């Protein structure tokens, strides 16, 4: 949505943001996998040399850890979709910043 907002109606954009916020957006970033997925492993430790094939040697990089860097693209969606739907605020200022501000 941040890259090609013309592909989304405002309602679809809002629905997608609500689903993402409910399932993969955390207080500091965006998770790479929903907690409900059986392969979810939320703690990333690249130094883990155990025999656990799910997490050893950083194999769970895309299996649930919350990363800060995708939050920028998630926040960029607001000006393209939410401002078209009865609001003056972007998604970032109205929803994301209040939840992130304690961590800044």
URZILIN-V732273 format. One record per pair of residues at least 6 apart in sequence whose ideal C-beta (glycine too) atoms are under 8 Angstrom apart, sorted by sequence separation. I is the first residue (numbers start at 0). J is the second residue. If there is no record, write none. Layout:
[[I J] [I J]]
//
This chain:
[[0 6] [23 29] [24 30] [32 38] [33 39] [49 55] [52 58] [53 59] [82 88] [0 7] [23 30] [32 39] [34 41] [47 54] [48 55] [81 88] [82 89] [86 93] [4 12] [7 15] [22 30] [23 31] [47 55] [48 56] [81 89] [23 32] [47 56] [53 62] [81 90] [19 29] [23 33] [44 54] [47 57] [80 90] [22 33] [30 41] [45 56] [77 88] [78 89] [0 12] [22 34] [42 54] [45 57] [77 89] [78 90] [81 93] [22 35] [40 53] [44 57] [77 90] [40 54] [43 57] [76 90] [77 91] [0 15] [38 53] [74 89] [77 92] [0 16] [43 59] [74 90] [75 91] [77 93] [42 59] [43 60] [74 91] [40 59] [43 64] [74 95] [40 62] [41 63] [42 64] [73 95] [39 62] [40 63] [41 64] [38 62] [39 63] [40 64] [41 65] [38 63] [70 95] [36 63] [31 60] [32 61] [34 63] [70 99] [31 61] [32 62] [33 63] [31 62] [32 63] [31 63] [30 63] [31 64] [30 64] [31 65] [30 65] [31 66] [29 65] [30 66] [28 65] [29 66] [27 65] [28 66] [28 67] [25 65] [27 67] [28 68] [29 69] [28 69] [29 70] [28 70] [27 70] [29 73] [24 70] [24 73] [19 73] [16 76] [12 76] [16 80] [16 81] [12 79] [13 80] [12 80] [13 81] [12 81] [2 72] [1 72] [9 80] [13 84] [1 73] [4 76] [9 81] [26 98] [27 99] [7 80] [26 99] [1 75] [9 83] [10 84] [16 90] [20 94] [1 76] [4 79] [9 84] [26 101] [27 102] [0 76] [4 80] [26 102] [1 79] [0 79] [0 80]]
//
